[in-house]
Amino acid sequence: MDELIRHPLAYARWLHGWSQTELARYVKEAARRRDRRAGTSRQRVSLWEKNVTPDDFSQYLLADVFRVPHERVAALGWPHWLPGQETPAPSVPGPPSPS
């Protein structure tokens, strides 16, 4: 891991080895399984990772993708229900201390 993971969604993606593009595709597939459409793109995933909260339907689609029960989504709220919350995200060392 070369960079600090700054958002729980980025960490959940990293745990699964998915790019933003792949996650967007999986969300679209989850919508199709519900006979719905989702305009999810890599750019939208990027916004979610910059603290833009997805709407409720998108959160439920994300929960489907990550196999998280919808009850957990409702109980914990965004982004606390995402996978990986039970362990701290990896980080890189900070800059060296001044001597």
N, C-alpha and C positions, 0 to 999 in steps of 0.2 A: 504494500500500500504506500503509494508515493505522496499522497496529499491528505490533509486533514479532512475528514468527513464532517460537514457542518450541519447536516439536517438528517433526522431519522429516516426520511424516505430514501435519501441517498445511501444510507447505511443498509437499509432493508434491501435495496437493489444490489448493493455490493455483496451482501450475504448470499444472494441468489446468483451472482455473476452476470447480471443483466445490465445492458446499457439503457440510457433513457429511451432510445428508439425501440428497443425490445419491450420495455415496460409499456410504452404507449401502444404497441401492437397487441400485447396481452390484454390491456384494458379494453381495446376495441373488440377483441375476441370475446371477452366476458360480456360485453354489451350485446353482441350478436347472439350469444347463448340465451339472453333474456329477451330476444326479439326487439332489441332497441339499438340505437346508434349512439356512438360516443365520438366526439370530435377531438379525441386525445391525440396529441402529437408530442414529439420530442421537446418542442418549445413549451408546451403546457406542463410536461413533467418537470422541466427546468424551473418554471415559475413556482410549481408546488414545492420544489426544493429550495426556493428563495423565500419561503414563508408566506406564499399565497395559498390560502386554505381552499382545497377542492370543495365543490358543492357536495351535498349529501349523496346524490346518485353516484358521482365519481368516487367518493370514499367507499361506497358499497361495492363498486366494481373493483377498486383496488383491494378491498378486503377479499373479494372472490379470488383475485389473482394470487394474493399472499396466503389464501386459505385461512383467513381469520374470521371467526364467527361475527355476524352482524351485531349480536348483543354486546360484544366487546367494543365494537366501534361506537355504539350508542352510549355505552357506560363510560368509556375513557376519553372520548373526543380526540380530535386531531391534534397532534400526530401521535399521541400517547399509545394508541392501539397497534401501531406498526410493529412488525417483527423486529427483534433485536433490542427492544427497550429493557429487557431483563439483564443485558450485559452492556457495559460501556463501549462506545465506539472507539476504534483505534485512533490514535493521533500521532503526529510527528513531534519530535522535540522542538521546543521554542528556540528563539535565537540565543546565542551564547550570552552569558551575563557579562556586563562590562567589568574589566579588571580594575 
